[in-house]
Amino acid sequence: MNRATLAWKGVCGALLVAASVALASCGDKARAAEIRQWTDDMAFRISVVPAPPVAEEMTVFKVVVLDKDSGQPIQTGQGRIFATSQERAQTGDGLAKGPEVGTYYAHVRFPVSGDWAIGLQFRRDSTTKLERTQDWQQQVLPAPPLGQSTDTTRR
């Protein structure tokens, strides 16, 4: 093989590797959009809109709650999401039952940007104890300057 052919194959190989990495990173982003948490007998799928949240804007947490063993949705539950920043600012909201079976929503406004520790407590019904998931870290973006768009899809 001559040098031009070898060089062309090298370029094609590099492009193939770059395309593979790009596709793999797209898959990682899709998986990262949903947070999964568990307690002893419940499984939670949590999504956040906008993701990542923006300070001073309303953030919607959608929480799907399933029985850990059977996979059946939990329809009569009660719970809350709460958060604390590194500066000890706090926020949170109770989970309200949504229109989808086993789905609950919370609306949270983060007053400051930075890293936040977020927790979730939930119980199957009013006769059972609250169970807490492991806390997770969530980055909250700074609010845009006054007069600028807060549409996070344009950032």
Residue frames as a rotation matrix with the C-alpha (Angstrom) as fourth column:
MET 1
0.577 0.817 0.000 0.00
0.817 -0.577 0.000 0.00
0.000 0.000 -1.000 0.00
ASN 2
-0.252 -0.672 0.696 1.20
0.591 -0.677 -0.439 3.47
0.766 0.301 0.568 -0.74
ARG 3
-0.882 -0.220 -0.417 1.38
0.471 -0.471 -0.746 6.33
-0.032 -0.854 0.519 1.74
ALA 4
-0.750 0.653 0.102 -1.70
-0.586 -0.729 0.353 8.13
0.305 0.205 0.930 0.38
THR 5
0.017 0.769 -0.640 -3.86
-0.121 0.637 0.762 5.01
0.992 0.065 0.104 0.91
LEU 6
-0.329 -0.218 -0.919 -2.51
0.815 0.426 -0.393 4.53
0.477 -0.878 0.037 4.43
ALA 7
-0.997 -0.043 -0.056 -3.13
0.064 -0.887 -0.457 8.20
-0.030 -0.459 0.888 5.25
TRP 8
-0.441 0.897 -0.041 -6.70
-0.621 -0.272 0.735 7.98
0.648 0.349 0.677 3.92
LYS 9
0.079 0.439 -0.895 -7.39
0.345 0.830 0.437 4.86
0.935 -0.344 -0.086 6.00
GLY 10
-0.681 -0.401 -0.613 -6.01
0.708 -0.148 -0.690 6.65
0.186 -0.904 0.385 9.06
VAL 11
-0.905 0.403 0.138 -8.30
-0.408 -0.913 -0.007 9.63
0.123 -0.063 0.990 8.48
CYS 12
-0.087 0.915 -0.395 -11.32
-0.438 0.321 0.840 7.34
0.895 0.246 0.373 7.98
GLY 13
-0.143 -0.034 -0.989 -10.42
0.673 0.729 -0.122 5.41
0.725 -0.684 -0.081 11.14
ALA 14
-0.933 -0.243 -0.267 -10.12
0.361 -0.631 -0.686 8.62
-0.001 -0.736 0.676 13.15
LEU 15
-0.636 0.766 0.091 -13.50
-0.664 -0.604 0.441 9.82
0.393 0.220 0.893 11.85
LEU 16
0.034 0.636 -0.771 -15.06
0.006 0.771 0.637 6.48
0.999 -0.027 0.022 12.78
VAL 17
-0.465 -0.277 -0.841 -13.66
0.810 0.250 -0.530 6.70
0.357 -0.928 0.108 16.31
ALA 18
-0.996 0.089 0.001 -14.85
-0.084 -0.934 -0.347 10.32
-0.030 -0.345 0.938 16.67
ALA 19
-0.329 0.933 -0.147 -18.34
-0.616 -0.094 0.782 9.40
0.715 0.348 0.606 15.45
SER 20
-0.027 0.282 -0.959 -18.49
0.451 0.860 0.240 6.47
0.892 -0.426 -0.150 17.89
VAL 21
-0.772 -0.312 -0.554 -17.48
0.633 -0.297 -0.715 8.70
0.058 -0.903 0.427 20.80
ALA 22
-0.867 0.485 0.114 -20.06
-0.468 -0.872 0.145 11.30
0.170 0.072 0.983 19.77
LEU 23
-0.051 0.887 -0.459 -22.83
-0.346 0.416 0.841 8.69
0.937 0.202 0.286 19.61
ALA 24
-0.218 -0.086 -0.972 -21.79
0.728 0.649 -0.221 7.19
0.650 -0.756 -0.079 22.93
SER 25
-0.956 -0.160 -0.245 -21.89
0.286 -0.690 -0.664 10.59
-0.063 -0.705 0.706 24.62
CYS 26
-0.532 0.844 0.073 -25.38
-0.636 -0.455 0.623 11.21
0.559 0.285 0.779 23.24
GLY 27
0.100 0.556 -0.825 -26.54
0.186 0.805 0.564 8.00
0.978 -0.209 -0.023 24.87
ASP 28
-0.582 -0.388 -0.715 -24.98
0.757 0.063 -0.651 9.03
0.298 -0.920 0.257 28.18
LYS 29
-0.952 0.251 0.175 -26.88
-0.281 -0.942 -0.182 12.33
0.119 -0.223 0.968 28.13
ALA 30
-0.133 0.960 -0.247 -30.18
-0.489 0.154 0.859 10.55
0.862 0.235 0.449 27.53
ARG 31
0.077 0.117 -0.990 -29.52
0.610 0.780 0.140 8.24
0.788 -0.615 -0.012 30.48
ALA 32
-0.806 -0.479 -0.348 -28.38
0.564 -0.446 -0.695 11.12
0.178 -0.756 0.630 32.70
ALA 33
-0.616 0.625 0.480 -31.72
-0.358 -0.765 0.536 12.91
0.701 0.159 0.695 32.18
GLU 34
0.549 0.828 -0.112 -33.41
-0.314 0.329 0.891 10.48
0.774 -0.454 0.441 34.58
ILE 35
-0.498 -0.647 0.578 -32.27
-0.784 0.050 -0.619 10.01
0.371 -0.761 -0.532 38.17
ARG 36
0.271 0.552 -0.788 -32.95
-0.071 0.828 0.556 6.61
0.960 -0.094 0.264 39.69
GLN 37
-0.543 -0.340 0.768 -33.31
-0.768 -0.168 -0.618 6.15
0.339 -0.925 -0.170 43.44
TRP 38
-0.049 0.498 -0.866 -34.44
0.107 0.864 0.491 3.33
0.993 -0.068 -0.096 45.73
THR 39
-0.054 0.034 0.998 -35.62
-0.993 -0.107 -0.050 2.65
0.105 -0.994 0.040 49.25
ASP 40
-0.686 -0.241 0.687 -36.06
-0.444 0.886 -0.133 -0.79
-0.576 -0.396 -0.715 50.82
ASP 41
-0.396 0.604 0.691 -39.29
0.542 0.762 -0.355 -1.47
-0.741 0.234 -0.629 48.93
MET 42
0.747 0.649 -0.145 -39.79
0.270 -0.495 -0.826 1.33
-0.608 0.577 -0.545 46.35
ALA 43
-0.354 -0.788 0.503 -38.07
0.863 -0.069 0.500 2.41
-0.359 0.611 0.705 43.13
PHE 44
0.491 0.461 -0.739 -38.09
0.227 -0.887 -0.402 6.02
-0.841 0.030 -0.540 41.87
ARG 45
-0.221 -0.495 0.840 -37.46
0.975 -0.139 0.174 7.53
0.031 0.858 0.514 38.44
ILE 46
0.357 0.258 -0.898 -36.94
0.491 -0.869 -0.054 11.28
-0.794 -0.422 -0.437 38.75
SER 47
-0.136 -0.387 0.912 -36.75
0.953 -0.302 0.014 13.74
0.270 0.871 0.410 35.87
VAL 48
-0.090 -0.058 -0.994 -36.08
0.565 -0.825 -0.004 17.47
-0.820 -0.562 0.107 36.11
VAL 49
-0.015 0.113 0.993 -37.29
0.923 -0.380 0.057 20.27
0.384 0.918 -0.098 33.79
PRO 50
0.758 -0.496 -0.424 -35.36
-0.502 -0.030 -0.864 22.36
0.416 0.868 -0.272 32.97
ALA 51
0.823 -0.557 0.112 -32.25
0.365 0.669 0.648 20.21
-0.436 -0.492 0.754 33.24
PRO 52
-0.582 -0.207 -0.787 -30.07
0.776 0.147 -0.613 21.43
0.243 -0.967 0.076 34.77
PRO 53
0.482 0.812 -0.329 -32.25
0.875 -0.468 0.126 23.77
-0.052 -0.349 -0.936 36.84
VAL 54
-0.322 -0.489 0.811 -31.76
0.482 -0.822 -0.304 27.54
0.815 0.293 0.500 36.65
ALA 55
-0.730 -0.007 -0.683 -31.70
0.652 -0.306 -0.694 29.72
-0.204 -0.952 0.228 39.79
GLU 56
-0.712 0.507 -0.485 -34.79
-0.236 -0.824 -0.515 31.88
-0.661 -0.252 0.707 40.38
GLU 57
-0.440 0.604 -0.665 -36.86
-0.810 0.053 0.584 29.87
0.388 0.795 0.466 37.89
MET 58
0.366 0.654 0.662 -39.49
-0.822 0.561 -0.100 27.24
-0.437 -0.507 0.743 38.58
THR 59
-0.696 -0.571 -0.436 -38.15
-0.682 0.715 0.154 23.69
0.224 0.404 -0.887 38.27
VAL 60
0.462 0.883 0.078 -40.53
-0.883 0.450 0.134 20.76
0.083 -0.130 0.988 37.88
PHE 61
-0.761 -0.593 0.263 -39.58
-0.626 0.777 -0.060 17.39
-0.169 -0.211 -0.963 39.34
LYS 62
0.362 0.806 -0.468 -41.51
-0.838 0.501 0.217 14.43
0.410 0.313 0.857 37.91
VAL 63
-0.631 -0.545 0.552 -41.28
-0.754 0.598 -0.272 11.36
-0.182 -0.587 -0.789 40.16
VAL 64
0.251 0.630 -0.735 -42.50
-0.644 0.675 0.360 7.93
0.723 0.383 0.575 39.03
VAL 65
-0.368 -0.306 0.878 -42.88
-0.910 0.311 -0.274 5.58
-0.189 -0.900 -0.393 42.02
LEU 66
0.224 0.365 -0.904 -42.96
-0.568 0.803 0.183 1.79
0.792 0.472 0.387 41.64
ASP 67
0.833 0.004 0.554 -43.05
-0.451 0.585 0.674 -1.13
-0.321 -0.811 0.489 44.04
LYS 68
-0.048 -0.985 -0.163 -39.49
-0.955 -0.003 0.297 -2.45
-0.293 0.170 -0.941 44.02
ASP 69
-0.597 -0.200 0.777 -40.49
-0.191 0.976 0.104 -6.14
-0.779 -0.086 -0.621 43.88
SER 70
0.065 0.752 0.656 -43.58
0.595 0.499 -0.630 -6.18
-0.801 0.431 -0.415 41.65
GLY 71
-0.862 -0.412 0.294 -42.85
0.485 -0.505 0.714 -3.12
-0.146 0.759 0.635 39.49
GLN 72
0.052 0.968 0.247 -46.44
0.940 -0.131 0.316 -1.93
0.338 0.216 -0.916 40.01
PRO 73
-0.439 -0.184 0.879 -47.06
0.102 -0.983 -0.154 1.84
0.893 0.022 0.450 40.34
ILE 74
-0.578 0.241 -0.780 -47.79
0.806 0.015 -0.592 3.23
-0.131 -0.970 -0.203 43.79
GLN 75
-0.318 0.586 0.746 -50.96
0.586 -0.497 0.640 5.28
0.745 0.641 -0.185 43.42
THR 76
0.710 0.703 0.037 -51.83
0.372 -0.419 0.828 6.54
0.598 -0.574 -0.559 46.91
GLY 77
-0.005 -0.852 -0.523 -48.44
0.972 0.117 -0.201 7.77
0.233 -0.510 0.828 48.09
GLN 78
0.988 0.151 0.043 -47.31
0.132 -0.946 0.296 10.95
0.085 -0.286 -0.954 49.79
GLY 79
0.256 -0.959 -0.121 -43.92
0.955 0.231 0.185 12.58
-0.150 -0.162 0.975 49.71
ARG 80
0.932 -0.040 -0.360 -41.70
-0.046 -0.999 -0.007 15.58
-0.360 0.023 -0.933 49.29
ILE 81
0.332 -0.884 0.329 -38.52
0.797 0.076 -0.600 16.81
0.505 0.461 0.730 47.62
PHE 82
0.960 -0.102 -0.261 -36.20
0.088 -0.776 0.624 19.06
-0.266 -0.622 -0.736 49.59
ALA 83
0.454 -0.824 0.338 -32.84
0.680 0.075 -0.730 20.66
0.576 0.561 0.594 48.85
THR 84
0.816 -0.324 -0.478 -29.99
0.207 -0.608 0.766 22.48
-0.539 -0.725 -0.429 50.60
SER 85
0.802 -0.575 0.165 -27.24
-0.022 -0.305 -0.952 24.50
0.597 0.760 -0.257 48.91
GLN 86
-0.022 -0.911 -0.411 -23.61
0.763 0.250 -0.596 24.72
0.646 -0.327 0.690 50.01
GLU 87
-0.741 -0.216 0.636 -24.48
-0.096 -0.903 -0.419 28.13
0.665 -0.371 0.648 51.51
ARG 88
-0.879 0.418 -0.228 -27.32
0.415 0.435 -0.800 26.47
-0.235 -0.798 -0.555 53.51
ALA 89
-0.547 0.781 -0.300 -30.14
-0.832 -0.548 0.089 27.97
-0.094 0.298 0.950 51.45
GLN 90
-0.815 0.319 0.484 -33.13
0.181 0.933 -0.310 25.62
-0.550 -0.165 -0.818 51.54
THR 91
-0.395 0.763 -0.512 -36.10
-0.917 -0.358 0.174 24.91
-0.051 0.538 0.841 49.30
GLY 92
-0.973 0.091 0.210 -38.54
0.096 0.995 0.010 22.11
-0.208 0.030 -0.978 48.60
ASP 93
-0.359 0.912 -0.199 -42.10
-0.920 -0.310 0.242 21.11
0.159 0.270 0.950 47.79
GLY 94
-0.182 0.428 0.885 -44.60
-0.382 0.799 -0.465 18.36
-0.906 -0.423 0.018 48.51
LEU 95
-0.993 -0.121 0.008 -45.28
-0.050 0.468 0.882 15.80
-0.110 0.876 -0.470 45.80
ALA 96
-0.153 0.978 -0.140 -48.70
-0.724 -0.207 -0.658 16.17
-0.673 0.001 0.740 44.19
LYS 97
-0.167 0.181 0.969 -50.34
0.369 0.923 -0.109 13.24
-0.914 0.339 -0.221 42.44
GLY 98
-0.699 -0.149 -0.700 -50.16
-0.538 -0.536 0.651 13.61
-0.472 0.831 0.295 38.65
PRO 99
0.274 0.883 -0.382 -52.53
-0.926 0.136 -0.352 12.42
-0.259 0.450 0.854 35.92
GLU 100
0.024 -0.341 -0.940 -50.31
-0.570 0.768 -0.293 9.42
0.821 0.543 -0.176 35.09
VAL 101
0.915 0.341 -0.215 -50.59
-0.064 0.650 0.757 6.35
0.399 -0.679 0.616 37.33
GLY 102
0.632 -0.666 -0.396 -47.84
0.764 0.448 0.465 6.28
-0.132 -0.597 0.792 39.97
THR 103
-0.257 -0.716 0.649 -46.53
0.776 -0.554 -0.303 9.73
0.576 0.426 0.697 38.99
TYR 104
0.576 0.332 -0.747 -46.09
0.757 -0.562 0.334 12.72
-0.309 -0.757 -0.575 41.28
TYR 105
0.184 -0.466 0.865 -44.90
0.610 -0.636 -0.473 16.30
0.771 0.615 0.167 40.68
ALA 106
0.347 -0.149 -0.926 -43.09
0.779 -0.503 0.373 18.91
-0.522 -0.851 -0.058 42.76
HIS 107
0.609 -0.148 0.779 -42.39
0.456 -0.738 -0.497 22.54
0.649 0.658 -0.382 41.80
VAL 108
0.446 -0.588 -0.675 -39.18
0.781 -0.114 0.614 23.91
-0.438 -0.801 0.408 43.29
ARG 109
0.846 -0.268 0.461 -37.57
0.054 -0.817 -0.573 27.34
0.530 0.510 -0.677 42.90
PHE 110
0.257 -0.855 -0.450 -33.83
0.966 0.246 0.082 27.41
0.041 -0.456 0.889 43.67
PRO 111
0.924 0.197 -0.327 -32.95
0.251 -0.959 0.132 30.89
-0.288 -0.204 -0.936 45.03
VAL 112
0.366 -0.868 -0.334 -29.21
-0.739 -0.490 0.463 30.63
-0.566 0.077 -0.821 44.25
SER 113
0.698 -0.224 -0.681 -26.99
-0.480 0.559 -0.676 28.82
0.532 0.798 0.283 41.77
GLY 114
-0.274 -0.875 0.399 -24.33
-0.956 0.203 -0.212 26.27
0.105 -0.439 -0.892 42.65
ASP 115
-0.654 -0.027 -0.756 -24.30
-0.081 0.996 0.035 22.70
0.752 0.084 -0.654 43.90
TRP 116
-0.035 0.745 0.666 -27.33
-0.974 -0.174 0.143 21.51
0.222 -0.644 0.732 45.83
ALA 117
-0.996 -0.083 0.027 -27.94
-0.087 0.950 -0.301 18.34
0.000 -0.302 -0.953 47.85
ILE 118
-0.262 0.956 -0.131 -31.41
-0.879 -0.181 0.440 17.02
0.397 0.231 0.888 47.02
GLY 119
-0.963 0.004 0.270 -33.40
-0.143 0.839 -0.525 14.48
-0.228 -0.544 -0.807 48.99
LEU 120
-0.321 0.890 -0.323 -36.67
-0.585 0.082 0.807 12.64
0.745 0.448 0.494 48.53
GLN 121
-0.890 0.200 0.410 -38.99
-0.254 0.530 -0.809 11.23
-0.379 -0.824 -0.421 51.20
PHE 122
-0.362 0.784 -0.505 -42.00
-0.740 0.088 0.667 9.10
0.568 0.615 0.548 50.30
ARG 123
-0.759 0.214 0.615 -44.54
-0.297 0.726 -0.620 6.72
-0.579 -0.653 -0.488 51.82
ARG 124
-0.903 0.398 0.163 -47.04
0.392 0.605 0.693 4.38
0.177 0.689 -0.703 50.20
ASP 125
0.114 0.952 0.284 -49.97
0.400 -0.306 0.864 5.86
0.910 0.015 -0.415 52.12
SER 126
0.146 -0.015 0.989 -50.75
-0.590 -0.804 0.075 7.81
0.794 -0.594 -0.126 55.28
THR 127
0.929 0.254 0.267 -50.46
-0.364 0.517 0.775 4.69
0.059 -0.818 0.573 57.47
THR 128
0.657 -0.750 -0.076 -46.83
0.731 0.658 -0.181 3.90
0.186 0.064 0.981 56.60
LYS 129
0.416 -0.589 -0.693 -43.59
0.369 -0.587 0.720 5.61
-0.831 -0.556 -0.027 57.61
LEU 130
0.869 -0.231 -0.438 -41.72
-0.479 -0.616 -0.626 8.03
-0.125 0.753 -0.646 55.37
GLU 131
0.522 -0.763 0.381 -38.77
0.672 0.643 0.367 6.41
-0.525 0.064 0.849 53.61
ARG 132
0.648 -0.378 -0.661 -35.83
-0.443 -0.893 0.076 8.48
-0.619 0.244 -0.746 52.43
THR 133
0.890 -0.421 0.173 -33.72
0.381 0.482 -0.789 7.89
0.249 0.768 0.590 49.34
GLN 134
-0.016 -0.956 -0.294 -30.03
0.899 -0.142 0.415 8.61
-0.439 -0.257 0.861 49.23
ASP 135
0.586 0.161 -0.794 -29.43
-0.024 -0.976 -0.216 12.33
-0.810 0.145 -0.568 48.61
TRP 136
0.242 -0.532 0.811 -27.96
0.960 0.254 -0.120 13.32
-0.142 0.808 0.572 45.26
GLN 137
-0.417 -0.500 -0.759 -26.04
0.324 -0.862 0.390 16.35
-0.849 -0.084 0.522 43.99
GLN 138
0.407 0.557 0.724 -27.64
0.905 -0.137 -0.404 18.72
-0.126 0.819 -0.559 41.47
GLN 139
-0.759 -0.634 -0.147 -25.97
0.582 -0.762 0.284 21.66
-0.292 0.130 0.948 39.79
VAL 140
0.484 0.867 -0.115 -28.15
0.750 -0.479 -0.455 24.75
-0.450 0.134 -0.883 39.49
LEU 141
-0.250 -0.576 0.778 -27.16
0.905 -0.425 -0.024 27.26
0.344 0.698 0.628 36.80
PRO 142
-0.768 -0.054 -0.638 -27.00
0.361 -0.859 -0.363 31.00
-0.528 -0.509 0.680 37.52
ALA 143
0.394 0.919 -0.005 -30.04
0.624 -0.272 -0.733 33.08
-0.675 0.286 -0.680 36.62
PRO 144
-0.129 -0.427 0.895 -29.55
0.940 -0.340 -0.027 35.12
0.316 0.838 0.445 33.44
PRO 145
-0.923 -0.210 -0.322 -29.15
0.308 -0.906 -0.290 38.90
-0.231 -0.366 0.901 33.78
LEU 146
-0.080 0.943 -0.324 -32.38
0.286 -0.290 -0.913 40.89
-0.955 -0.166 -0.247 33.91
GLY 147
0.296 0.319 -0.900 -33.88
-0.672 -0.601 -0.434 41.41
-0.679 0.733 0.037 30.48
GLN 148
-0.595 -0.524 -0.610 -32.31
-0.801 0.457 0.388 38.31
0.075 0.718 -0.692 28.91
SER 149
0.277 0.734 -0.620 -34.12
-0.672 0.609 0.421 35.16
0.687 0.300 0.662 27.89
THR 150
-0.150 -0.257 0.955 -34.42
-0.891 0.453 -0.018 32.39
-0.428 -0.854 -0.297 30.45
ASP 151
0.853 0.443 -0.276 -35.01
-0.522 0.722 -0.454 29.79
-0.002 0.531 0.847 27.74
THR 152
0.230 -0.816 0.530 -32.45
-0.513 0.361 0.779 27.12
-0.827 -0.451 -0.336 28.66
THR 153
0.588 -0.011 0.808 -32.69
0.548 0.741 -0.389 25.48
-0.595 0.671 0.442 25.22
ARG 154
0.912 -0.231 0.338 -30.84
0.147 -0.585 -0.797 28.48
0.383 0.777 -0.500 23.75
ARG 155
0.671 -0.700 0.244 -27.84
-0.636 -0.375 0.675 28.23
-0.381 -0.608 -0.697 26.09
